[in-house]
Amino acid sequence: MVTCLEKGAVRDAAVALQHWQRTFDAIDDYVTILDLDKRVVSANQSLLKDLQVELERIAACKCYEALWGRDENCHSCPVEQVLKDRKTHTIEVENRRLGKTFVISASPIFDDDNVIVGMVHVAKDISDRKRAENAVVEARAELEVRVVERTRELTRVNERLQAEIAERKKAETGLFRRTAELDLKSRTLEEANIALRVILKAREEDKEELEGKVLANMKRLVLPYLDKLENSRLDPAQRASLEVLRSNLEDLVSPFSQKLSSPLLNLTPREIEIANQIKTGRSNKEIAGFFNISLRTVEFHRENIRKKIGLVNKRVNLRSHLLLF
């Protein structure tokens, strides 16, 4: 005769089994329980639903038959490894039949005497992650191509600058020679000497104006791109080329910066960009939206610009003053 205690134990065991089955079926990954012959003992609902099979159809089938439609073991089968060393093993597999990529792990199941009695086989769908990883690889390759193109562009710019400088030096040499000839003649022609001085003064002003434009344009149009390139992913050779290019550019314009005193030359690349936006009449809010920065950052840069161009504690419109440069 079955006692109440025995009935309670049977009921509790049935409830525990029911809870275990619900938990088993709630797992999104494909989970199967295998015996030591790699045959399917049980499978959760995620696997049965996605494979569109009944448990009775795949029960007692080999795992590679039931899950992957193969006639033989999978390459680097983790189940085989578990049977050899009784440890958990994981591999990554692309299932062309399902068009998905899985991370497959197999773990041993031990009884109370630490004897292996079966295995848990888990297949986790990582297709979305693999697609994202592939997208990152493609984006990185595209970025590298862009870096190469931009490096070539900067090289061409540097070559043009070098050619312009050589041409300018040649012109200056010719001008100096002509000036010497005119100075010689000026000893007897005072009137011509006065006219020559006027011409030389105008030339010097033009020269300073040109140097100021070259230096300002380099800070506004070249240095920001060099800074962006420096913060991008560059290999050592590209980074070394970038450093040489920056050093050469600084050497080229350093004589200008020592002689010029334009207030705008002391501005940082970001301050020059914001100054240009202010000159177009944009508000602080519009500038913040344009550069994707905070309104407080724009206000901070405006104050720095006013300090550097000498407008501290002066009731002078910043835009009107910037339009003078």
HULINTA-V223260 format. One record per helix or strand of 3 or more residues. SS is the DSSP state (alpha for helix, beta for strand). FROM is the first residue (numbers start at 0). TO is the last residue. Records with the same first field share a line. If there is no record, write none. Layout:
SS: FROM-TO ; FROM-TO
//
This chain:
alpha: 3-25 ; 44-50 ; 54-57 ; 62-67 ; 77-84 ; 126-185 ; 189-229 ; 235-258 ; 262-265 ; 268-278 ; 283-290 ; 294-307 ; 317-321
beta: 29-33 ; 38-42 ; 88-94 ; 99-109 ; 115-124
//
